[in-house]
Amino acid sequence: MDFLNTHLLSLILFVPTISALVMLFLPSGETKLLRWFAFCASLIPFVLTLVLWSNFDPNKTGFQFQEIYPWYEALHSSLHLGVDGISVSMVLLTTLLTPLAILASFSVTDRVKPYMMLFLFLETGMLGVFMSLDLLVFFVFWEIGLVPMYFLINQWGSANKDYASLKFMIYTMGGSLGLLLGIQMLGVLFGTYDLVTLYERWNSLNAGSILLGMPVHTVKTIAFWAFTIAFAIKVPIWPFHTWLPDAHTEAPTAGSMLLAGVLLKLGAYGFLRLVLPFYPLEAKIFAGALAFLAVAAIVFGAFAAYGQTDFKRLVAYSSINHMGFVVLGIAAAAAAAGTADARIAMNGAVLQMFNHGLSAAGMFFLVGVIYERTHTRNLEEFGGLFPLVPVYGGILIFMSMASLGLPGLNGFVSEFMVVRGAFPVLKIYTAISMIGLFFTGAYILKGIAKVLHGPMNEHWAHGEHKLTEINTREIFVVVPLMILILVIGIWPMWILEVINKAVVALF
């Protein structure tokens, strides 16, 4: 038991990779064995995360369950792992969505072995970002997460997969370049990449001193924008968002679930873990610019979603809209650091990351369910399907309402907190963002109306095209998400308490 407590994070982090390597030795033809092995292997980190969650003490400040292993001693970089209230909630989200995404992939028949292995590698990449307390290791995991997703889109995607996967890679790799240079600068200046040490040293620099032949403030401003652009591309916020609809539309269903559910959160997490603690003054100065980009993402994301006829693209643009609220909360926290309003906005932003992970994964899965049966995502080709698939219809409406932000479901709690925290600080920006909120209702209702309501498209009612109801396996994928959505909507304190203590300690 002592071993488990002292190595808990490294077990959660590396079990998926070890499992993927074990899969190399399993026979490629045994698809059933491969699917169940991958699914069971992905449940191990989830069970360990439940142990982590139950032993996590929200009242302790700083990072818990820390582990340090020598890694690259010549560069003074080590594998330093640790979690606080913000990262532990993201670890829970990742380890919950990965087994559900693998279960959703049981219908995949093409090259099942590499497909499942890529998902397990992807889980390690995502978890590493949330756990790393060493900047170089953080960057390594940040890049590792891109590679499996690139291949999932490129090899198992739809018609336009080559374009979408290349665009995804170029955007995210290009954005990471500034991040890498900023990290290298910090490491060279202070002789360490350890996050906890860097927090103290970087912020204790005298404002009048000269760094790299420039005033400290100039260096910090350049580094601030290098970090901000890298994370803004990943979130993504306008105008760095154009890779997302293509990547989502072409990715396989489970790939879209993890792309929306977890990968987008890496960008927002970067703001919370690196931008705000390292650059509080610069973040305060440029909070208006950040709020402007967030509001543009909220409003334009909603408008773009409303204009789509492809069901999956509609949900993809809705992700830009919802993640805009996360960045709006971060901008408010930057502008009014240390105040009650800032903390409310920040709590809302972190909870919105978690909530959007649940509802977006659910929505992409439900689009995939109907696509598997009809082989079309064109909303104009559906219509009046509720009598044919009443269970699917009920689940789709529930998930859509969570995405909409209906009171009583999780989306309402987090978006209300962001708006409540941001309004006293950024009045005009928050007021304009309400246009986006209004159109959120419009595009969600449009999606429901086009698929389930109106005159029935008889094409799906008879013969070989007859639409079949959602099956038991698919219900098992979506029910855990629905339960969590309802529980957070009615009683959000269980997770907010953990997030809030970390937010108060940090900001």
C-alpha positions as CSV (number, residue, x, y, z in Angstrom):
1,M,0.0,0.0,0.0
2,D,3.0,2.3,0.7
3,F,4.2,1.7,-2.8
4,L,0.8,2.7,-4.2
5,N,0.8,5.9,-2.2
6,T,4.3,6.9,-3.1
7,H,4.0,6.0,-6.8
8,L,0.3,6.7,-7.5
9,L,0.8,9.4,-10.1
10,S,3.5,7.5,-12.1
11,L,1.2,4.4,-12.1
12,I,-1.7,6.4,-13.4
13,L,0.6,8.1,-16.0
14,F,2.4,5.0,-17.3
15,V,0.0,2.1,-17.0
16,P,-1.7,3.1,-20.4
17,T,1.7,3.1,-22.2
18,I,2.8,-0.2,-20.6
19,S,-0.5,-1.7,-21.6
20,A,-0.1,-0.4,-25.2
21,L,3.4,-2.0,-25.4
22,V,1.9,-5.3,-24.1
23,M,-0.7,-5.1,-26.9
24,L,2.2,-5.4,-29.4
25,F,2.5,-9.0,-28.5
26,L,-1.2,-9.8,-28.8
27,P,-2.4,-11.4,-32.1
28,S,-3.7,-8.7,-34.6
29,G,-6.5,-10.9,-35.8
30,E,-8.1,-11.3,-32.4
31,T,-10.2,-8.1,-32.5
32,K,-12.4,-9.0,-29.6
33,L,-9.4,-9.7,-27.3
34,L,-7.7,-6.4,-28.4
35,R,-10.8,-4.3,-27.7
36,W,-11.4,-5.8,-24.3
37,F,-7.7,-5.7,-23.3
38,A,-7.5,-2.0,-24.2
39,F,-10.8,-1.2,-22.4
40,C,-9.8,-3.0,-19.2
41,A,-6.3,-1.5,-19.4
42,S,-7.8,2.0,-19.6
43,L,-10.0,1.3,-16.5
44,I,-6.9,0.8,-14.3
45,P,-5.8,4.5,-14.4
46,F,-9.5,5.4,-13.7
47,V,-9.6,3.2,-10.6
48,L,-6.3,4.6,-9.5
49,T,-7.6,8.1,-10.0
50,L,-10.5,7.4,-7.8
51,V,-8.0,6.3,-5.1
52,L,-6.1,9.6,-5.8
53,W,-9.3,11.6,-5.5
54,S,-10.4,10.0,-2.2
55,N,-6.9,10.5,-0.7
56,F,-6.5,14.1,-2.0
57,D,-6.7,16.7,0.8
58,P,-8.2,19.9,-0.6
59,N,-7.2,21.9,2.5
60,K,-3.5,21.4,1.9
61,T,-1.8,24.1,-0.1
62,G,0.7,23.3,-2.8
63,F,1.1,20.1,-4.8
64,Q,0.4,16.7,-3.4
65,F,1.5,13.1,-4.2
66,Q,4.8,14.6,-5.5
67,E,7.3,12.2,-7.2
68,I,10.7,13.2,-8.5
69,Y,12.9,11.0,-10.7
70,P,16.2,12.0,-12.3
71,W,15.6,12.4,-16.1
72,Y,18.0,14.8,-17.9
73,E,20.5,15.8,-15.3
74,A,22.8,17.7,-17.6
75,L,19.9,20.2,-18.2
76,H,18.8,20.1,-14.5
77,S,15.4,18.6,-15.6
78,S,13.7,15.8,-13.7
79,L,10.5,13.9,-14.0
80,H,8.7,15.8,-11.3
81,L,5.0,14.9,-10.9
82,G,2.4,16.4,-8.6
83,V,-1.3,17.5,-8.5
84,D,-3.3,20.3,-6.9
85,G,-7.1,20.8,-7.0
86,I,-7.1,22.1,-10.6
87,S,-5.0,19.3,-12.1
88,V,-6.6,16.5,-10.1
89,S,-10.0,17.3,-11.6
90,M,-8.4,17.3,-15.1
91,V,-6.8,13.9,-14.4
92,L,-10.2,12.6,-13.3
93,L,-11.8,13.9,-16.6
94,T,-9.0,12.3,-18.7
95,T,-9.1,8.8,-17.0
96,L,-12.9,8.8,-17.2
97,L,-13.2,9.8,-20.9
98,T,-10.5,7.4,-22.2
99,P,-12.3,4.1,-21.3
100,L,-15.6,5.6,-22.6
101,A,-13.9,6.5,-25.9
102,I,-12.4,3.0,-26.2
103,L,-15.8,1.5,-25.5
104,A,-17.3,3.8,-28.2
105,S,-14.7,2.4,-30.6
106,F,-15.8,-1.3,-30.4
107,S,-17.5,-0.8,-33.8
108,V,-14.1,0.0,-35.4
109,T,-12.9,-3.0,-37.5
110,D,-10.0,-1.6,-39.4
111,R,-6.6,-2.2,-37.9
112,V,-7.9,-2.4,-34.4
113,K,-4.5,-3.1,-32.7
114,P,-2.7,0.2,-33.7
115,Y,-6.0,2.1,-33.2
116,M,-6.4,1.0,-29.6
117,M,-2.6,1.4,-28.9
118,L,-2.8,5.0,-30.1
119,F,-5.6,5.8,-27.6
120,L,-3.5,4.4,-24.7
121,F,-0.5,6.5,-25.8
122,L,-2.7,9.5,-26.2
123,E,-3.9,9.0,-22.6
124,T,-0.3,9.1,-21.3
125,G,0.4,12.3,-23.2
126,M,-2.6,14.1,-21.9
127,L,-2.1,13.0,-18.3
128,G,1.6,14.0,-18.4
129,V,0.7,17.6,-19.1
130,F,-1.7,17.7,-16.1
131,M,0.8,16.1,-13.7
132,S,4.2,17.6,-14.8
133,L,5.9,20.0,-12.4
134,D,8.9,20.3,-14.7
135,L,8.6,22.6,-17.7
136,L,10.7,20.5,-20.0
137,V,8.8,17.4,-19.2
138,F,5.6,19.4,-19.5
139,F,6.6,20.3,-23.1
140,V,7.6,16.7,-23.9
141,F,4.1,15.5,-22.9
142,W,2.5,18.4,-24.6
143,E,4.0,17.3,-27.9
144,I,3.5,13.5,-27.3
145,G,-0.3,14.2,-27.1
146,L,-0.2,15.5,-30.7
147,V,1.3,12.4,-32.4
148,P,-1.4,9.8,-31.6
149,M,-4.2,12.3,-32.5
150,Y,-2.5,13.1,-35.8
151,F,-2.4,9.4,-36.7
152,L,-6.0,8.7,-35.5
153,I,-7.3,11.5,-37.8
154,N,-4.9,10.6,-40.7
155,Q,-5.5,6.9,-40.7
156,W,-9.1,6.4,-39.4
157,G,-10.7,9.7,-40.4
158,S,-13.2,10.6,-43.1
159,A,-12.8,11.8,-46.7
160,N,-10.7,14.9,-46.0
161,K,-8.5,13.4,-43.4
162,D,-5.1,14.2,-44.9
163,Y,-5.9,17.9,-45.0
164,A,-7.4,18.0,-41.5
165,S,-4.6,16.0,-39.8
166,L,-1.8,18.1,-41.5
167,K,-3.6,21.4,-40.5
168,F,-4.0,20.1,-36.9
169,M,-0.3,19.2,-36.8
170,I,1.0,22.5,-38.4
171,Y,-1.2,24.7,-36.2
172,T,-0.4,23.0,-32.9
173,M,3.3,22.4,-33.6
174,G,3.7,26.0,-34.9
175,G,2.1,27.4,-31.8
176,S,4.4,25.2,-29.6
177,L,7.5,26.8,-31.0
178,G,7.1,30.0,-29.0
179,L,6.3,27.9,-25.9
180,L,9.5,25.9,-26.3
181,L,11.6,29.0,-26.7
182,G,10.0,30.6,-23.6
183,I,10.6,27.4,-21.6
184,Q,14.2,27.2,-22.8
185,M,14.8,30.8,-21.7
186,L,13.5,30.1,-18.2
187,G,15.6,27.0,-17.9
188,V,18.8,28.7,-19.1
189,L,18.3,31.8,-16.9
190,F,17.7,29.9,-13.7
191,G,19.5,26.6,-14.3
192,T,16.3,24.6,-13.5
193,Y,13.1,23.6,-15.2
194,D,11.3,22.9,-11.9
195,L,8.0,24.7,-11.8
196,V,7.8,25.3,-8.0
197,T,11.4,26.8,-8.0
198,L,10.7,28.9,-11.1
199,Y,7.5,30.4,-9.6
200,E,9.5,31.8,-6.8
201,R,12.6,33.0,-8.7
202,W,10.9,34.4,-11.8
203,N,8.5,36.5,-9.8
204,S,11.2,37.8,-7.4
205,L,13.2,39.4,-10.2
206,N,13.8,43.1,-9.7
207,A,11.6,45.1,-12.1
208,G,14.5,47.4,-13.0
209,S,17.0,44.7,-13.8
210,I,18.3,43.8,-17.3
211,L,17.7,40.3,-18.8
212,L,19.2,39.2,-22.1
213,G,20.1,42.9,-22.8
214,M,16.5,44.1,-22.3
215,P,14.4,45.3,-19.3
216,V,12.7,42.5,-17.4
217,H,9.3,43.8,-18.3
218,T,10.0,43.6,-22.0
219,V,11.4,40.0,-21.7
220,K,8.3,39.0,-19.7
221,T,5.9,40.6,-22.2
222,I,7.5,38.7,-25.1
223,A,7.5,35.5,-23.2
224,F,3.9,36.1,-22.1
225,W,2.7,36.4,-25.7
226,A,4.8,33.3,-26.7
227,F,3.0,31.2,-24.0
228,T,-0.4,32.9,-24.7
229,I,-0.4,32.2,-28.4
230,A,0.6,28.6,-27.9
231,F,-2.2,28.0,-25.5
232,A,-4.7,30.1,-27.4
233,I,-4.2,27.9,-30.5
234,K,-4.8,24.8,-28.4
235,V,-8.0,26.1,-26.7
236,P,-8.7,27.3,-29.5
237,I,-9.9,30.9,-29.4
238,W,-10.6,33.2,-32.4
239,P,-8.7,33.7,-34.7
240,F,-6.6,30.6,-34.1
241,H,-9.6,28.2,-34.2
242,T,-9.7,27.2,-37.9
243,W,-7.9,23.8,-37.4
244,L,-10.6,22.6,-35.0
245,P,-13.7,22.1,-37.1
246,D,-11.7,20.3,-39.8
247,A,-10.0,18.0,-37.2
248,H,-13.3,17.2,-35.5
249,T,-15.2,16.6,-38.7
250,E,-12.6,14.2,-40.1
251,A,-11.6,12.4,-36.8
252,P,-13.2,9.1,-35.8
253,T,-16.0,9.4,-33.2
254,A,-13.8,8.4,-30.2
255,G,-11.0,10.7,-31.5
256,S,-13.5,13.6,-31.5
257,M,-14.6,12.7,-27.9
258,L,-11.1,13.0,-26.6
259,L,-10.1,15.9,-28.8
260,A,-13.0,18.0,-27.4
261,G,-13.2,16.4,-24.0
262,V,-9.5,16.6,-23.0
263,L,-7.1,18.0,-25.6
264,L,-8.7,21.4,-25.8
265,K,-8.4,21.6,-22.0
266,L,-4.6,21.4,-22.3
267,G,-4.6,25.0,-23.6
268,A,-6.8,26.3,-20.9
269,Y,-4.7,24.4,-18.3
270,G,-1.6,26.1,-19.7
271,F,-3.1,29.5,-18.9
272,L,-3.8,28.4,-15.4
273,R,-0.6,26.6,-14.6
274,L,1.9,28.8,-16.5
275,V,0.6,32.1,-17.9
276,L,-1.2,33.5,-14.8
277,P,1.4,32.4,-12.1
278,F,4.4,33.4,-14.3
279,Y,3.1,36.7,-15.8
280,P,0.5,38.2,-13.4
281,L,1.4,41.8,-14.3
282,E,1.4,41.2,-18.0
283,A,-1.8,39.2,-17.8
284,K,-3.4,42.1,-16.0
285,I,-2.2,44.6,-18.6
286,F,-3.4,42.4,-21.5
287,A,-6.5,41.1,-19.8
288,G,-8.7,43.2,-22.1
289,A,-7.1,41.7,-25.2
290,L,-7.6,38.2,-23.9
291,A,-11.2,39.1,-23.0
292,F,-11.7,40.4,-26.6
293,L,-10.4,37.1,-28.1
294,A,-12.6,35.1,-25.7
295,V,-15.8,37.1,-26.5
296,A,-15.0,36.8,-30.3
297,A,-14.7,33.0,-29.8
298,I,-18.1,32.9,-27.9
299,V,-20.0,35.1,-30.4
300,F,-18.4,33.9,-33.7
301,G,-18.4,30.3,-32.4
302,A,-22.1,30.5,-31.8
303,F,-22.9,32.2,-35.2
304,A,-20.7,29.6,-37.0
305,A,-22.4,26.7,-35.3
306,Y,-25.8,28.1,-36.2
307,G,-24.8,28.3,-39.9
308,Q,-23.7,24.6,-40.2
309,T,-25.6,21.9,-42.0
310,D,-23.1,19.2,-41.0
311,F,-24.1,17.9,-37.5
312,K,-20.5,17.2,-36.5
313,R,-19.3,20.7,-37.6
314,L,-22.1,22.2,-35.6
315,V,-20.9,20.5,-32.4
316,A,-17.3,21.4,-33.3
317,Y,-18.1,25.1,-33.5
318,S,-20.1,24.8,-30.3
319,S,-16.8,23.8,-28.6
320,I,-15.2,27.1,-29.7
321,N,-18.2,28.9,-28.2
322,H,-18.0,27.0,-24.9
323,M,-14.2,27.2,-24.5
324,G,-14.5,31.0,-25.0
325,F,-16.2,31.1,-21.6
326,V,-13.2,29.4,-20.0
327,V,-10.9,32.1,-21.4
328,L,-13.3,34.9,-20.4
329,G,-13.1,33.6,-16.8
330,I,-9.3,33.4,-17.1
331,A,-9.2,37.0,-18.4
332,A,-11.4,38.2,-15.6
333,A,-9.2,36.5,-13.0
334,A,-6.1,38.1,-14.6
335,A,-7.7,41.6,-14.6
336,A,-8.8,41.4,-10.9
337,A,-6.3,39.0,-9.4
338,G,-6.9,38.4,-5.7
339,T,-10.5,39.6,-5.5
340,A,-13.6,37.6,-4.8
341,D,-14.9,38.2,-8.4
342,A,-11.6,36.8,-9.8
343,R,-11.9,33.7,-7.8
344,I,-15.5,33.1,-8.8
345,A,-14.6,33.6,-12.4
346,M,-11.6,31.2,-12.1
347,N,-13.7,28.6,-10.3
348,G,-16.2,28.8,-13.1
349,A,-13.5,28.5,-15.8
350,V,-12.0,25.3,-14.3
351,L,-15.5,23.8,-13.7
352,Q,-16.4,24.8,-17.3
353,M,-13.4,22.9,-18.5
354,F,-14.6,19.8,-16.7
355,N,-18.3,20.3,-17.7
356,H,-17.5,20.9,-21.3
357,G,-15.4,17.8,-21.4
358,L,-18.5,15.7,-20.4
359,S,-21.1,17.4,-22.6
360,A,-18.8,17.7,-25.7
361,A,-17.7,14.1,-25.5
362,G,-21.4,13.1,-25.2
363,M,-22.5,15.2,-28.1
364,F,-19.7,13.9,-30.4
365,F,-20.5,10.4,-29.4
366,L,-24.2,10.9,-30.2
367,V,-23.3,12.4,-33.6
368,G,-21.2,9.3,-34.2
369,V,-24.0,6.9,-33.2
370,I,-26.4,8.3,-35.9
371,Y,-23.6,8.6,-38.4
372,E,-22.7,4.9,-38.1
373,R,-26.3,4.1,-38.9
374,T,-27.1,6.6,-41.7
375,H,-23.5,7.4,-43.1
376,T,-24.5,11.0,-43.3
377,R,-24.0,14.0,-41.0
378,N,-26.1,16.3,-43.2
379,L,-28.9,17.8,-41.0
380,E,-31.1,18.3,-44.1
381,E,-31.2,14.6,-44.6
382,F,-32.6,13.8,-41.1
383,G,-35.9,15.0,-39.7
384,G,-38.7,13.6,-37.6
385,L,-36.6,10.7,-36.3
386,F,-37.9,10.8,-32.7
387,P,-40.6,8.1,-33.3
388,L,-38.0,5.7,-34.8
389,V,-35.4,6.1,-32.1
390,P,-37.1,7.5,-28.9
391,V,-34.3,6.4,-26.5
392,Y,-31.6,8.0,-28.7
393,G,-33.8,11.1,-29.0
394,G,-34.2,11.4,-25.3
395,I,-30.5,11.1,-24.7
396,L,-29.7,13.6,-27.4
397,I,-32.1,16.2,-25.9
398,F,-30.6,15.7,-22.5
399,M,-27.0,16.1,-23.7
400,S,-28.0,19.1,-25.9
401,M,-29.6,20.8,-22.8
402,A,-26.4,20.2,-20.8
403,S,-24.5,21.9,-23.7
404,L,-27.1,24.7,-23.8
405,G,-26.6,25.4,-20.1
406,L,-30.0,24.5,-18.8
407,P,-30.4,25.1,-15.0
408,G,-30.2,21.8,-13.2
409,L,-27.5,20.5,-15.5
410,N,-23.7,21.1,-15.2
411,G,-23.2,23.7,-18.0
412,F,-25.4,26.2,-16.2
413,V,-23.3,26.2,-13.0
414,S,-20.0,26.9,-14.6
415,E,-21.2,29.4,-17.2
416,F,-23.1,31.3,-14.5
417,M,-20.0,31.4,-12.3
418,V,-17.9,32.7,-15.2
419,V,-20.4,35.4,-16.1
420,R,-21.0,36.3,-12.4
421,G,-17.2,36.7,-11.8
422,A,-16.4,38.4,-15.1
423,F,-19.3,41.0,-15.1
424,P,-18.1,43.3,-12.4
425,V,-14.5,43.2,-13.9
426,L,-15.2,43.2,-17.6
427,K,-18.7,44.6,-18.0
428,I,-18.8,45.4,-21.7
429,Y,-17.1,42.1,-22.8
430,T,-19.4,40.0,-20.6
431,A,-22.4,41.8,-21.9
432,I,-21.4,41.2,-25.6
433,S,-20.7,37.6,-24.8
434,M,-24.5,37.2,-23.9
435,I,-25.1,37.5,-27.7
436,G,-23.2,34.2,-28.0
437,L,-25.2,32.7,-25.2
438,F,-28.4,33.6,-26.9
439,F,-27.3,32.0,-30.2
440,T,-26.2,28.9,-28.2
441,G,-29.9,28.3,-27.6
442,A,-30.5,28.9,-31.3
443,Y,-28.0,26.4,-32.7
444,I,-28.8,23.7,-30.1
445,L,-32.5,23.9,-30.9
446,K,-31.7,23.9,-34.6
447,G,-29.7,20.7,-34.2
448,I,-32.5,19.0,-32.2
449,A,-35.2,20.2,-34.6
450,K,-33.4,19.1,-37.7
451,V,-32.7,15.6,-36.4
452,L,-35.7,14.7,-34.2
453,H,-38.6,16.9,-35.1
454,G,-40.6,18.0,-38.1
455,P,-41.9,15.7,-40.8
456,M,-40.3,12.3,-40.8
457,N,-37.9,11.5,-43.6
458,E,-39.4,8.2,-44.8
459,H,-36.1,7.1,-46.1
460,W,-35.0,6.0,-42.6
461,A,-38.3,4.3,-41.8
462,H,-38.3,1.3,-44.1
463,G,-36.2,-1.3,-45.8
464,E,-32.4,-1.6,-45.6
465,H,-32.0,2.0,-44.5
466,K,-34.3,1.5,-41.5
467,L,-32.8,3.4,-38.5
468,T,-32.0,1.2,-35.5
469,E,-32.2,2.2,-31.9
470,I,-29.1,3.0,-29.8
471,N,-27.7,-0.3,-28.5
472,T,-26.7,-1.4,-25.0
473,R,-23.0,-0.8,-25.4
474,E,-23.6,2.7,-26.6
475,I,-25.9,3.4,-23.7
476,F,-23.1,2.3,-21.4
477,V,-20.8,4.9,-23.0
478,V,-23.2,7.7,-22.5
479,V,-24.9,6.9,-19.1
480,P,-21.8,7.8,-16.9
481,L,-21.6,11.2,-18.7
482,M,-25.3,11.8,-18.1
483,I,-25.1,10.9,-14.4
484,L,-22.1,13.2,-13.8
485,I,-23.8,16.0,-15.8
486,L,-26.9,15.7,-13.6
487,V,-24.9,15.4,-10.3
488,I,-22.8,18.5,-11.0
489,G,-25.9,20.4,-12.1
490,I,-27.7,19.6,-8.8
491,W,-24.8,19.4,-6.4
492,P,-21.6,20.9,-7.7
493,M,-19.9,21.3,-4.3
494,W,-18.1,17.9,-4.4
495,I,-15.9,19.1,-7.2
496,L,-16.0,22.9,-6.6
497,E,-14.6,22.5,-3.1
498,V,-11.5,20.8,-4.5
499,I,-11.1,23.4,-7.3
500,N,-11.8,26.4,-5.1
501,K,-9.2,25.6,-2.5
502,A,-6.5,25.4,-5.2
503,V,-7.8,28.6,-6.8
504,V,-7.7,30.5,-3.5
505,A,-4.2,29.3,-2.8
506,L,-2.8,30.1,-6.3
507,F,-4.6,33.4,-7.1
